C-alpha cells in the first residue's frame, strides 16, 4: 500500500490551560499513528510536540471586557491572518480550544470557507451569555465538553457533543512527599510553606501579584513561613522577577510549572488566582484561597451578565462554597 497523504489540522490554543489541553489532543493523534501534522496558535508546549506555530500565544493573554475591547484591532488582524493561512494551506479541519469571544467569531469565518470546526472546552454558557449556544449550533461541527452538568444544556439545545471529562484529572498527581520536598528545599522544622499562584496571563500577574506579595509580607511578620511562587509557562519570568525585586526580603522561591504539583502537594496553604489551578489544588487536597481582581469597569460590566454567584470551579462543581473566594474588593491583604 502507498503512503497516505498527510493531513494538516489547524489548532488554536490561546492560553496556558488551553495549550495544556491542546498538547494532550496532539499526543492522542500521534499515538493513533494517523498521518497528520498540526499548525496554529499556541506556545512552547505545542511547539515541543511538533506543532508549527504561525503565531505565539504570549500575545493573547487578555482578560476582562475593557482589556479585550482595547485589543480589538490586533485581534481582528490576527483573525484575518489565520483565515488566510488556513486557506493557503488548503486545510479542511480546525480544532479551537476555549477562548470563546475570539474562537466563535473565527468559527463563523471558517465555516463560511467550508472548514469543519471542532470545539474543545465549551464556552461557559451556564455562567453567562447563554445565547452563545446559537453560534455554537451554527458554526461548530462537534463540541467536546468537560463538565458533567454541561450535558443537559447541549442535549436540550440539540447540539452534537462528546463528553470527555476534564482532561487534566488523570494528570494531577505528585509522588513526592511533603517531607521529601521540605528536605530538598531545606525548610526548617516548624516553618510553614505558603505558595502563591498569580495566574497564567500577564494581565493577571499585574492585577494579583502585588497584593499576594503584600499578604506574604504580613504573614511573614506574624509567623514563620517559607514563601514560594509557582510560575506558569506562559508568563514572562523576567517581568515577574522584576516585580519580585521590591520583595527580596521575603526570600520567595520561584518554582516552574513542571514541578507545580510537587509544590502544591507540599504546601500548607496556597493563595491562587481563580481558574483551572483551583481544581488541581483541590484534587491534591491542599487548603487554599481563590482570589481574583480585574479592571473595575470590566468587573462592573461583566457582573451584570453573570448567572452564577460562585466563581471558583471547585465551588461551582460542589454547588456551594467549600473554599473561600475573595473576588474584586474582597481581595485585600486583611
VOGU-3710 file (C-alpha; in Angstrom, 3 decimals, decimal comma):
1> xxxxxxxxxx> 0,000/0,000/0,000  1,210/3,514/-0,779  1,670/6,250/1,782  -1,389/8,187/2,894  -1,383/11,878/2,088  -0,534/13,915/5,190  -3,420/15,979/6,520  -2,968/19,426/8,056  -5,086/20,352/11,073  -5,244/23,892/12,439
11> xxxxxxxxxx> -5,225/24,155/16,247  -5,848/27,280/18,317  -4,771/27,408/21,986  -4,549/30,980/23,210  -3,930/30,451/26,910  -1,850/28,315/29,238  -4,641/25,905/30,215  -5,900/25,656/26,621  -2,402/24,814/25,466  -2,117/22,023/28,019
21> xxxxxxxxxx> -5,369/20,553/26,700  -4,175/21,041/23,124  -0,942/19,201/23,888  -2,995/16,207/25,034  -5,006/16,314/21,790  -1,835/16,345/19,682  -0,362/13,481/21,727  -3,551/11,442/21,217  -3,364/11,895/17,428  0,298/10,860/17,451
31> xxxxxxxxxx> -0,461/7,698/19,443  -3,154/6,881/16,904  -0,482/6,967/14,195  -2,578/8,994/11,763  -0,627/10,864/9,020  -1,484/14,267/10,469  0,511/17,440/11,027  -0,588/20,386/13,140  -0,078/24,104/12,701  -1,630/27,020/14,512
41> xxxxxxxxxx> -1,577/29,330/17,500  -0,049/28,161/20,765  3,089/28,255/22,866  6,102/26,202/23,825  4,117/23,137/24,916  2,613/22,747/21,443  5,900/23,584/19,746  7,636/20,828/21,714  5,079/18,377/20,344  5,804/19,268/16,736
51> xxxxxxxxxx> 3,087/21,865/16,129  4,193/24,544/13,664  3,365/27,850/15,336  2,198/30,592/12,994  1,615/32,918/15,972  2,788/32,652/19,594  0,060/32,837/22,227  2,049/35,068/24,605  0,448/37,990/22,729  -3,054/36,797/23,632
61> xxxxxxxxxx> -3,048/36,871/27,447  -6,057/39,182/27,725  -8,745/39,091/30,408  -11,629/41,494/31,110  -14,134/43,217/28,829  -12,275/46,548/28,692  -8,933/44,862/28,023  -10,436/42,826/25,171  -12,077/45,909/23,652  -8,747/47,763/23,684
71> xxxxxxxxxx> -7,188/44,868/21,738  -9,903/44,511/19,100  -7,850/45,866/16,178  -4,976/43,489/16,938  -7,336/40,506/17,315  -9,103/41,277/14,030  -5,756/41,422/12,268  -4,824/38,041/13,761  -8,128/36,545/12,635  -7,580/37,683/9,053
81> xxxxxxxxxx> -4,073/36,221/9,137  -5,337/32,859/10,450  -8,085/32,568/7,818  -5,610/33,482/5,075  -3,066/30,919/6,299  -5,655/28,134/6,537  -6,894/28,908/3,029  -3,337/28,971/1,646  -2,617/25,531/3,111  -5,948/24,121/1,870
91> xxxxxxxxxx> -6,650/22,942/5,403  -10,096/21,386/5,925  -10,205/20,909/9,719  -9,777/23,203/12,715  -9,696/22,472/16,444  -10,463/25,528/18,567  -9,891/25,411/22,330  -11,721/27,646/24,812  -11,216/31,476/24,284  -14,851/31,844/23,116
101> xxxxxxxxxx> -15,100/35,553/22,295  -12,443/35,134/19,621  -12,992/31,495/18,669  -16,715/31,674/17,982  -16,091/34,555/15,571  -13,248/32,615/13,991  -15,506/29,540/13,726  -18,046/31,562/11,729  -15,421/32,660/9,214  -14,005/29,138/8,906
111> xxxxxxxxxx> -17,448/27,567/8,436  -18,093/30,062/5,629  -14,914/28,769/3,963  -16,143/25,166/4,158  -13,846/24,163/7,023  -15,031/21,671/9,664  -14,696/23,238/13,104  -14,368/21,179/16,286  -14,515/22,993/19,612  -12,847/21,689/22,771
121> xxxxxxxxxx> -13,691/23,155/26,216  -17,146/24,603/25,663  -17,930/28,281/26,327  -19,325/28,756/29,845  -22,888/29,419/28,707  -24,038/28,114/32,099  -22,322/31,083/33,760  -23,108/33,905/31,370  -24,197/34,741/27,802  -26,325/31,663/27,211
131> xxxxxxxxxx> -27,180/32,996/23,753  -23,802/31,738/22,525  -25,421/28,319/22,072  -26,862/29,746/18,835  -23,384/30,449/17,478  -22,225/27,002/18,566  -25,148/25,381/16,758  -24,452/27,307/13,544  -20,689/27,060/13,272  -19,409/24,074/15,259
141> xxxxxxxxxx> -19,484/20,565/13,822  -18,929/18,900/17,205  -18,386/20,189/20,707  -16,215/18,433/23,304  -17,329/19,171/26,862  -15,549/18,526/30,167  -18,094/19,099/32,942  -20,965/16,661/33,602  -23,555/19,414/34,188  -22,975/20,661/30,610
151> xxxxxxxxxx> -24,567/17,538/29,102  -28,133/18,646/29,886  -27,564/22,014/28,199  -26,388/20,600/24,873  -28,911/17,773/24,845  -31,653/20,354/25,326  -30,182/22,535/22,563  -29,663/19,515/20,261  -26,034/20,366/19,670  -23,730/17,428/18,788
161> xxxxxxxxxx> -21,275/16,894/21,630  -18,913/14,394/23,185  -18,392/14,349/26,936  -14,699/13,714/27,600  -14,418/14,536/31,292  -11,823/17,043/32,440  -8,544/16,397/30,560  -6,231/17,137/33,466  -7,894/14,940/36,110  -5,814/11,881/35,222
171> xxxxxxxxxx> -2,662/14,015/35,119  -2,963/15,515/38,610  -0,561/13,653/40,853  2,563/14,086/42,940  4,806/11,238/44,018  6,869/13,484/46,264  6,021/13,540/49,968  5,930/16,816/51,861  8,827/15,551/53,966  10,966/14,953/50,851
181> xxxxxxxxxx> 10,075/18,355/49,384  10,938/20,116/52,634  14,222/18,235/52,751  15,147/19,214/49,170  14,200/22,867/49,749  15,842/22,908/53,217  12,701/24,040/55,050  13,258/24,392/58,796  11,045/22,307/61,131  8,032/24,351/62,193
191> xxxxxxxxxx> 8,136/26,670/59,152  5,010/26,669/57,009  5,095/26,582/53,217  2,805/29,236/51,695  2,597/29,256/47,907  1,132/31,862/45,578  -0,256/31,163/42,102  -0,770/34,595/40,497  -2,121/33,286/37,180  -1,115/32,309/33,673
201> xxxxxxxxxx> -1,721/35,662/31,949  0,446/38,738/32,393  -2,724/40,775/32,944  -3,470/38,543/35,952  0,094/38,956/37,235  -0,301/42,744/37,139  -3,676/42,590/38,923  -2,916/39,990/41,589  0,792/39,607/42,321  1,406/42,788/44,321
211> xxxxxxxxxx> -1,488/42,053/46,698  -0,251/38,491/47,105  3,250/39,741/47,923  1,909/42,250/50,444  -0,057/39,405/52,045  3,086/37,258/52,287  4,912/40,146/53,936  2,119/40,455/56,522  2,164/36,693/57,168  5,943/36,654/57,453
221> xxxxxxxxxx> 5,694/39,287/60,176  3,327/37,117/62,189  4,631/33,547/61,757  7,481/31,519/60,321  6,642/30,946/56,664  8,622/29,930/53,608  7,009/31,551/50,545  7,011/30,071/47,039  5,686/31,323/43,707  4,503/28,912/41,023
231> xxxxxxxxxx> 5,408/30,354/37,622  3,167/29,445/34,681  4,943/28,567/31,435  3,022/31,251/29,587  4,213/34,265/31,603  7,388/36,310/31,245  9,777/35,205/34,009  11,874/38,360/33,711  8,808/40,575/34,211  7,727/38,571/37,261
241> xxxxxxxxxx> 11,222/38,725/38,767  11,260/42,495/38,226  8,106/42,771/40,380  9,659/40,459/42,969  12,649/42,816/43,141  10,891/45,002/45,712  10,195/41,968/47,921  13,618/40,339/48,122  13,350/40,385/51,931  10,667/37,688/51,686
251> xxxxxxxxxx> 13,071/35,178/50,155  10,465/33,929/47,672  11,490/30,835/45,735  10,194/30,549/42,166  9,119/27,060/41,050  8,401/26,279/37,397  5,169/24,730/36,220  6,669/21,282/35,597  7,243/20,944/39,364  3,957/22,601/40,280
261> xxxxxxxxxx> 2,124/19,548/41,618  5,001/18,731/43,986  4,914/22,302/45,305  1,135/22,380/45,745  1,017/18,979/47,437  3,763/20,063/49,856  2,255/23,459/50,687  0,461/24,190/53,955  -1,546/26,915/52,225  -1,979/28,166/48,664
271> xxxxxxxxxx> -3,271/31,567/47,540  -4,375/31,024/43,936  -5,932/33,014/41,145  -9,353/31,649/40,218  -9,110/29,212/37,322  -8,139/25,663/36,374  -5,477/25,678/39,095  -8,281/25,620/41,696  -9,360/22,168/40,527  -5,762/20,944/40,633
281> xxxxxxxxxx> -5,163/22,252/44,165  -8,423/20,732/45,419  -7,574/17,340/43,941  -4,170/17,472/45,629  -6,051/18,055/48,903  -4,247/21,281/49,834  -6,030/24,159/51,656  -6,325/27,296/49,518  -7,952/30,648/48,907  -9,251/31,515/45,433
291> xxxxxxxxxx> -8,737/35,179/44,521  -9,384/37,390/41,523  -9,385/41,036/40,556  -9,793/42,768/37,191  -10,155/46,319/35,914  -13,088/47,759/37,915  -15,064/48,698/34,786  -14,620/45,170/33,361  -15,910/43,785/36,641  -18,996/46,024/36,726
301> xxxxxxxxxx> -19,865/45,256/33,112  -19,241/41,515/33,463  -21,128/41,183/36,737  -24,347/42,281/35,038  -24,185/39,242/32,731  -23,305/36,597/35,314  -25,915/33,932/36,107  -23,955/32,362/38,980  -22,922/33,534/42,441  -19,797/31,360/42,691
311> xxxxxxxxxx> -16,564/31,927/40,783  -14,172/29,076/41,572  -14,793/25,895/39,562  -14,402/23,934/42,821  -17,403/25,713/44,340  -19,368/25,579/41,079  -18,934/21,795/40,833  -19,821/21,378/44,518  -22,881/23,607/44,151  -21,905/25,508/47,291
321> xxxxxxxxxx> -18,970/27,404/48,768  -16,462/24,840/50,013  -13,385/27,036/49,611  -13,065/30,762/50,280  -13,399/33,086/47,284  -12,035/36,622/47,559  -13,185/38,471/44,441  -12,532/42,085/43,463  -12,962/44,375/46,529  -12,871/41,374/48,859
331> xxxx> -9,313/40,659/47,749  -7,344/42,605/50,329  -4,297/41,869/52,466  -6,585/41,586/55,521
//
